[in-house]
Amino acid sequence: MNTRRLLLVYAGLLALSMVLTRFQVVAPTALRSATAPITRAGVVAADNVRGAYRTLVEDRQLAADVKRLQGENDVLRERNERLTREVARLRQVAKITATQAPNVVGTAQVVAVDPSPLLARLTVNRGSSGGVRVRMPVTLPDGLVGQVVGVSAGSATVLGLVDPESRVGVTLQGGKGGRGLAYGAPPDRLRAEFSRSVPLKKGDVLVTSSLLGLYPVGIRVGTVERVLPLGPNDVNRTVIVKPAVDIGVVEDLTILEGV
């Protein structure tokens, strides 16, 4: 009995399957052709979305890499600038040691300039803790800058040659003789006085002398720019001197031990 029932159920399921297969709805060819572009468009759109997402991720990663590399480049550039400046300072010291004086204390950087056009005073970032004392000469390879007139632990004040309070003993370069005294003539010149007998002319180079005992002998001070005419009662000959160093543009100075 059970076997007969199973056979009847099997026969019924087989018949139903045949009927469903017979009447299965198949999409017409025209409908399939019409929907094919839509399907392809969907596939293309999906691919484009995936590509755009990958591009966005890659662009973000690239931007992060560029920012990181820019930061590293800035650090390297700053390090290179420091090294370049230090090399320049060492060369400056070597040249001054060879041509002006061997007793170099060290270099200092200008950190402030007196705003008054009538004064020539600089503040440098080296003071008593760095071995700097009052009256120490300050110089450059091109010539004399001035002297230290004030000192704190970490800084010092330098009086430039063109300051009205500046005084420096001078003589003609090359052993031509004639001792004179030059003093500041703001804003950017010096006036030097010599004996009437000294044959000064435009273009003569003046260097430091032993007069006043402030500076090592032979450091370039400046060039005679103009010889003032002598008056009938003048005891001294006066000249206008263009300084060898324009302190308005200097950055690194060399400090000497002094005499």
Buried (B, 14 or more C-beta within 10 A) or exposed (E): EEEEEEEEEEEEEEEEEEEEEEEEEEEEEEEEEEEEEEEEEEEEEEEEEEEEEEEEEEEEEEEEEEEEEEEEEEEEEEEEEEEEBEEEBEEBBEBBBEEBBEBBBBBBBBEEBBEEEEBBBBBBBBBBEBEBBEBBBBBBBEBBBBBBBEBEEEBBBBBBBBBEEBBBBBBBBEEEEBBBBBBBBBEBBBBBBBEEEBEBEEEBBBBBBBBEEBBBBBBBBBBBBEBEEEEEEEEEBBBBBBBBBEBEEBEBBBBBBBB
